Amino acid sequence: MSKQLKERIGTQEYENLFAGTTPPADVFSVKVRAGQGTLIRGTALALVSGGDKSGEMVVLGTAAGTSETLTANCVLAESVDTGNSAGSAVHGLGYRTGHFIGNRLTVKDSYTITQNDKEALRKGGILLSDAL
């Protein structure tokens, strides 16, 4: 069996997530709270501090639970299914650094990324730029 060398084997599409290559995107393991459904690549996540779920990540714009503080922290690097009911956290990958197009990030319904969110992300190494 032979292959044609002119055969197309794949395509590449621009995803409109990254605004630049500096700082470089660095990936790390994140613990995402269960019960949030399927989260897509490019979802902005907030770190939970305090409460019994401290250390887990939730979608930016989620309401904080009792004695919880939520701080913008990272961007989801690959889609992850957290299920639709409470349970054990799901492990996924997030970008801890990188230069992203801010209006392409996914957040909780009808939530707008605030200046405090942008500042928290910047302190961690995530830069946001706006693009059309």
C-alpha positions in Angstrom: 0.0 0.0 0.0 1.4 3.4 -0.9 0.8 6.9 0.2 0.7 10.0 -2.0 3.3 12.5 -0.8 1.0 15.4 -1.8 -1.8 14.1 0.5 -3.1 16.5 3.1 -2.7 15.0 6.6 -4.0 17.7 8.8 -5.0 21.4 9.1 -4.2 24.1 11.6 -6.6 26.8 12.6 -5.9 30.0 14.6 -7.7 29.7 17.9 -7.6 33.4 19.0 -6.6 32.6 22.6 -3.0 33.8 22.7 -2.0 37.4 22.1 1.7 36.9 22.0 4.6 34.5 23.0 6.0 36.6 25.8 5.8 35.6 28.6 5.8 32.0 27.5 2.8 29.8 28.4 3.7 27.5 31.3 1.4 24.6 32.1 0.8 23.2 35.6 -1.7 20.7 37.2 -4.9 22.2 38.7 -7.6 20.7 40.9 -11.0 21.8 39.5 -14.1 21.7 41.7 -16.6 19.0 40.6 -20.1 19.9 39.5 -19.3 22.7 37.0 -20.1 20.7 33.9 -17.7 20.6 30.9 -15.2 23.5 31.0 -13.5 24.4 27.7 -9.9 25.4 27.0 -9.5 29.1 27.7 -11.7 29.2 30.8 -10.4 31.7 33.4 -10.2 30.0 36.8 -10.2 31.4 40.3 -8.4 29.8 43.2 -10.5 29.0 46.3 -9.0 30.1 49.7 -10.7 29.2 52.9 -13.6 26.8 53.5 -13.4 23.0 53.1 -12.7 23.2 49.3 -9.6 25.4 49.7 -7.0 24.9 46.9 -9.6 24.0 44.3 -10.3 26.1 41.1 -13.7 27.4 40.0 -14.8 29.3 36.9 -14.0 33.0 37.3 -17.3 34.8 38.3 -18.6 31.9 40.5 -20.1 33.1 43.8 -17.9 32.4 46.8 -19.2 29.9 49.3 -19.3 30.4 53.1 -15.9 31.5 54.4 -14.4 31.3 50.9 -12.3 33.9 49.0 -11.9 33.6 45.3 -9.0 35.0 43.4 -8.4 35.0 39.7 -5.5 32.6 39.2 -5.0 30.8 35.8 -6.4 29.8 32.4 -7.6 26.3 31.6 -5.2 24.7 29.1 -7.4 21.8 28.0 -11.1 21.1 28.3 -12.2 19.1 31.3 -15.5 17.4 32.4 -16.2 18.1 36.0 -19.6 16.4 36.0 -22.9 17.9 37.1 -22.9 17.0 40.7 -20.7 17.7 43.7 -17.9 15.2 44.5 -14.2 14.8 44.3 -12.2 17.5 42.4 -11.1 16.7 38.9 -7.5 17.2 37.8 -6.7 19.2 34.7 -4.1 21.4 33.2 -3.9 25.2 33.5 -1.7 28.0 32.2 0.1 29.7 35.1 1.7 32.2 32.7 1.2 33.5 29.2 -0.1 36.4 27.1 -3.8 36.0 26.3 -6.6 37.8 24.5 -8.8 38.9 27.4 -12.1 39.0 25.6 -11.6 35.4 24.3 -11.4 33.9 27.8 -14.5 32.1 29.1 -16.0 33.2 32.4 -19.2 32.6 34.3 -22.4 33.7 32.5 -22.8 37.5 32.5 -19.6 38.1 34.4 -17.1 40.7 33.2 -13.4 40.4 34.1 -12.7 43.2 36.6 -9.5 45.3 37.1 -8.9 43.3 40.3 -9.1 40.1 38.3 -6.7 41.4 35.7 -4.3 42.6 38.5 -4.4 39.2 40.2 -3.7 37.4 36.9 -0.9 39.8 36.1 0.8 39.2 39.5 0.8 35.5 38.7 2.3 36.0 35.2 -0.8 36.1 33.0 -1.1 39.2 30.8 -4.4 40.1 29.1 -4.7 42.2 25.9 -7.9 43.1 24.0 -8.3 42.2 20.4 -11.0 42.1 17.8 
